[in-house]
Amino acid sequence: MFKQDILPPLDARSASDLSKQMEETWGLLETGRPYLLRAFPQYLLWLSEYKAQRSVGSHYLKYVMPYGGLACDSLLSRVRSALGVETRNIYGTSELGSVAVSCDNHRAMHIIESFFEVEIFRDGKVVQDGQIGEVVITDLTNTAMPLIRYKVGDVGRILQDACACGRNTKRLEILGRVQETLVRSGHWVTASEIGNIAYSDRGVSNFRLDQISTNHFELQIVPSFFGVSPDVDSIRSRMEDLLSVGGTEPTKITPRILPFVQPEPNGKYLTCRLRPSAWVQ
């Protein structure tokens, strides 16, 4: 018989307070001994590295599953390494329900093709598999309120190559939100690409890239809560190279070290915060 418990959210405005909150959260987890832990991606990162630093036992935990935000590959790799467990993912929306689910392959999720038709659009047209664009979904079973080519606000791509798990359904890779995606000289730079650079540095516990003007960005970095310093120059250089693709002018990124990054009103954290002129249309 399965039981579900909902734990309090984490407030990262103070490193010392966050440490106390994580200690309390792990105490609750030790009492409840869950098989599966679901949380915002940043919560999973903080909790997993807190556990690794303090050797908190979690042998009862088998899987962790992010939700409510982009979980890029480098972030999830750090979670798996710190906790010693596997990650799984489910993609869906409140309007549609679960649309795709992951397997042992961490890269993409298998589309539930009997329930949904998933397409990728760019410039008003369907793109070929493997190309990046806006995720558009048609619900094949909802006859009460049909949703046909419904724009869910996410960016991704469809992978149709054979999956190592043996399933032959199409797979969906989510790469971020539309409003977090930058178009640089016709090239789409996704939140996933930006996040993979930041979270590949173990000295980064959270970050956000704010656009100041067309070629000027501010990179807000929250250092690790556990004494690891980020290589700010390397992160800045790699992001500048990424954002300068096809550009005629160099991209400038100004880094700032902050004690915390303010979440959105719904509690979620954005990878990029852009001015309207930079949004994907």
N, C-alpha and C positions, 0 to 999 in steps of 0.2 A: 504494500500500500504506500502511495506516495503522499508526501506532505510538502506544502509550499509555505515558506516564511519570507516576509518582506523586511529587510533591514533598513535602518536609517541611512539617508544619503551622507556623503562625505563633504565636508566644508574645508577647502584647501587654502583659505585666506591666511592661515597661520600654520607654519610647519610644525610647531610644537603641539598645537591643538590637533592637527591632522594625525600626528603620531599617536596621540591618545585615542582618537577616534578609531584608528586602524587596530590598535591594541584591543579596544572594546569589540570591534567587529570580528576580529579573529577569535575572541572569547565566545561570542555568539555562534560563530561557525563551529568551534570546537564542541559547543553544547549540542547544536543541531546536527552536526556531522553530515552535511549535504553531499549528495553524489554529483550534483551539478550546481555551478555558481554562475548566475547571470548578472551583468552589471554594465554600466557605461564603460567604454574602452579604457578611459583614463583611470577609473576606479580599479579595474582589473590590474592595470600596470602598477599602481601604487600599492595595492594589497599584496600582489605577488612579490614585489621587490622588498617590501617590509618583511614578509615571511622569510625570504632568502637571507636577509641581513640578520635576522634574529633566530633563525633555525626553528621557526614555529612549525609544529607537525601538522600535516594535512593529508595523511595517507588515505583518509576516507574519500577525499575529493578526486574524482576521475576526469571530469570535464569542466571547462569554463566556456562561457558563451557571451560574446559582446552583444549589446543592443543599444539603440538610441544614439548612434553616431558611427562615424567611419572608424573601422579598426584596420589599419594598414598592416602590411606583412611584417614590417620591422617591429612594430609594437607587439603584435601577437607572438612573434618569435621570442621577444624578451619575456612575455608572460609564460610561455611554455617552458623556457629555460629556467625561470625562477621557481615555478611551481612544480615542474616535473610532471605535468599533466597535458592532455590533448585539448585543443580548442575545436569547437564546432560553431557553426553559424546558421542562422535562418534569416532569409530576407522576405520582407512583406510590408504591408501597410495596414493601417486601421480599416481602410475602406475595402481592401482586397483579402486580407488575411495572409497566410503564409504562401509565398509564391515560389521560393526556391530554398533548398536545404543543402548543406555541405556533406561531404564524405571525408575519408582520410586525406584526400587531396586538399590542401589548405588554400589553393589558389582561387577556386571558383565554386559556385553552388549549382546543383542540379535543378533545373526548372521542372515544376510539376506540370508537365505538358498536357495532361488530361484535363486540367482545370484552367490553364492560362496560355495565352499566346503572347510571347515577349518579343518585342522588336526594338531595334536601336535606330533612332532618327538623328539626322544631322542636316541642317539647312532645309528642313521640310521633307526630306526623302529618307527612305530606309537605306542603311549602309550595309556593306557586306560583313559577314561574320569576322570577328577579330578587330574591326574598326571601332573607335570610341565615338560615343554619341549619347543622346538623351534616351533614357529608358522609358518605353511606352508599352503599356500592358492592356490586353483585352481579356476580360473575365468571360470564360466560356460556359459557366454554369449559373450565373446570376441572372435569372429571368425577371426578378422583381424590379431591380434597378440596374440594367445593363451598363457596364463601363467598357466603352469601345475605344481603343487606342488612347487610353488614359495616361496623361503625363504625370508621373509621380514625383518629378523634381530631382531625380537622381541621374548620375552619369555612369555609364558602364560599357561593357562590350560582351558579346556572345562568343563563347568558345565551342566549337563543334568537333574538335579533335577527340580521339579516344581517351577516356579517363582510365587511370590505373585501377580504379575500383571495379571496372567491368561494366558499369552502366553506360548506356548509349544515348542518353538524353542530352539535349543541349545544356550547356552550363553558362551561368551568368556571373560575371565579375563586376562588382560594384566598386567604383573608383571615387565616389564623393558626391556631393550635392551640386546642382547646377550653379547656384549662387557662389560656390567656392571654386569654380573652374575659371581659369584665366585663358583667354585667347590671345596668343602672342604671334603676330604675323601669320594668322590662319592656323597655327598649331595650338591644340588644346593641351593645357597643362593642368592636370587633375590634382585634387587634394591628396589622393593616394601617393602620387609621385613626391609631392612636397613633404607629406608626413613620413615617408620612408627615409628621406634624408635626415629629418630631425630626430626621429626615434631610433635610427641606427646608432646614434651616440647615446651611450648609457648614462651620460651626465644630464640628459634632458628628461624631466618628468612631465612637462607640459609645454606647449608653445602655441603661438598664433602668428600668422603673417598678415599684416595690415597693409593695404595699398594706400599710399599717400598721393601719388600721381601716376601717370602712365608707366614710367620707368623707375619709380622710387617706391620702395617698400620699407616698412619697419618690421623687424623680426623680434617678437617678444618671446623670451626664453625663461622658463622657470627651471632652475638647476635641480638636480636630483636631491631628494630629501635625505639621502643617505651618504652624503659626503663625496660624491663623484662629480668632478667639474666637467662641464661640457667644453668641447673644442669649438668655440664660437667662430673662429676664423675659418675653419674647415667647413662648418655648416653654411656659413654665409657664402663662401666661395662656390660651393656646390649648388646652392640655390640660385646664385647669380648666373651660373652657367646654364642651369635649367631654364630660367626665365628669359635668357638672352637668345634662345633658339630663333633663328631667322630674323632677329631684330637689327635695325640699322643703328640704334643707339644702345650703349651699354646699360645694363640694369644695375641700379645701386640699391643695396640692402643695408639699412642701418640697424644693427643689433641693439637690443636692450635687455638687461638682466632684471627680472622682476620676481618678487616673492610669490605672486600668484597671477593667473590669468582669469579675468572675470568671465564666468559662464553666461550663456544666454538666459533669458527669463525662464525658459523651460528646464534649466539645469544642464543642458547639453553644451559641449564645447565645440567651437568652430575651428577648423584648420586654417582657413583664410577668411578674412573679412574685407570685402571689396566695395569700392564705390560703384554706384549703379552703372556708370559708363563702361565698367570692365566686366559686367555680368554677361554670361552667354545668353543670347537671345534665341 
